[in-house]
Amino acid sequence: MATILVIDDEESIRTLLRGVLEKAGHQVLEARDGREGLAVYQRTPVDLVIMDILMPDTDGLEATLQLTREYVDAKVIAITGAQGDRNFLDVAKLFGARRTFEKPFDLNEIMAAVKEMLES
């Protein structure tokens, strides 16, 4: 069982991901924005972070960069609803995200990426 932090300003996305991740046996922590997510990570280092890119306050790009600079082993999956603009996801990879997905995403693909990253 892994501990996974879901950082997204949309409660419906957090709830959806929490449900499938817990069903797969993982413990899930949640945060509403990058600043809150960084604070949660600092208190409770986790095995994997699923991070939305576009959020108020500290966005996902800034939070991903801070997280991967402070914690070299941090594993981040970046997600975004900014469809048609792969730029956000490309920048997220440059900032340390290991995988990226556009919303709406395929839950099976997300879960496959989670499994792969937790095994690496």
C-alpha positions in Angstrom: 0.0 0.0 0.0 1.3 3.4 -1.0 0.5 6.9 0.2 -0.6 9.2 -2.6 -1.2 12.9 -2.5 -3.8 14.3 -4.9 -3.5 18.0 -5.4 -6.4 19.5 -7.4 -8.7 22.5 -6.9 -11.7 20.5 -8.3 -13.3 18.5 -5.5 -14.9 16.2 -8.0 -11.5 15.2 -9.4 -10.1 14.7 -5.9 -13.1 12.5 -5.0 -12.8 10.5 -8.2 -9.1 9.8 -7.8 -9.5 9.1 -4.1 -12.1 6.5 -4.8 -10.1 4.5 -7.4 -6.9 4.8 -5.5 -8.4 3.6 -2.2 -10.1 0.8 -4.0 -6.7 -0.2 -5.3 -5.5 -0.3 -1.6 -3.7 3.0 -1.4 -3.9 5.7 1.3 -4.9 9.0 -0.2 -4.2 12.5 1.1 -5.7 15.6 -0.5 -4.9 19.3 -1.1 -6.8 22.1 -2.9 -3.8 23.9 -4.3 -0.1 23.8 -4.7 0.7 25.7 -1.5 -1.5 23.4 0.6 -0.1 20.3 -1.2 3.5 21.3 -0.5 2.7 21.8 3.2 1.0 18.3 3.3 4.1 16.8 1.6 6.5 18.4 4.0 4.5 17.1 7.0 4.0 13.6 5.5 6.3 12.6 2.7 4.3 10.4 0.3 5.1 7.8 -2.4 3.5 9.7 -5.3 1.8 13.0 -6.1 -0.9 13.5 -8.6 -0.9 17.3 -9.4 -3.2 19.5 -11.3 -1.5 22.2 -13.3 -4.0 25.1 -13.3 -5.0 26.0 -9.7 -5.4 29.3 -7.8 -2.6 30.5 -5.4 0.4 28.3 -6.0 -0.3 26.5 -9.4 0.9 23.0 -10.2 3.9 24.1 -12.3 5.3 26.1 -9.4 4.5 23.4 -6.9 6.0 20.7 -9.0 9.2 22.7 -9.4 9.5 23.4 -5.7 8.7 19.8 -4.8 11.2 18.2 -7.2 13.9 20.7 -6.2 13.5 20.0 -2.4 12.8 16.3 -2.8 14.8 14.8 -5.6 13.0 11.5 -5.3 9.5 13.0 -5.5 7.4 11.2 -8.1 4.8 13.5 -9.8 2.1 12.8 -12.3 0.8 16.1 -13.7 -2.8 16.5 -15.0 -4.5 19.5 -16.7 -7.8 20.5 -18.2 -6.1 23.0 -20.5 -7.0 20.9 -23.6 -5.3 21.5 -26.8 -2.3 23.2 -25.2 0.4 20.6 -24.5 2.7 23.4 -23.4 1.6 23.1 -19.8 2.3 19.4 -19.7 5.7 19.9 -21.5 6.7 22.5 -18.9 5.5 20.2 -16.1 7.9 17.5 -17.5 10.7 20.0 -17.6 9.9 20.9 -13.9 10.1 17.2 -12.8 6.8 15.6 -13.5 7.5 12.0 -14.7 4.1 11.4 -16.4 1.4 13.8 -17.8 -2.2 13.5 -18.7 -4.9 15.8 -20.1 -8.4 15.9 -18.5 -10.6 14.1 -19.1 -8.2 11.3 -18.5 -8.7 7.5 -18.7 -8.7 6.1 -15.2 -7.1 2.9 -16.4 -4.2 4.8 -17.9 -3.8 6.8 -14.7 -3.8 3.6 -12.6 -1.3 2.0 -14.9 1.0 5.0 -14.5 0.5 4.9 -10.7 1.5 1.3 -10.6 4.5 1.8 -12.9 5.8 4.7 -10.9 5.3 3.0 -7.6 7.3 0.0 -8.8 10.2 2.1 -10.1 
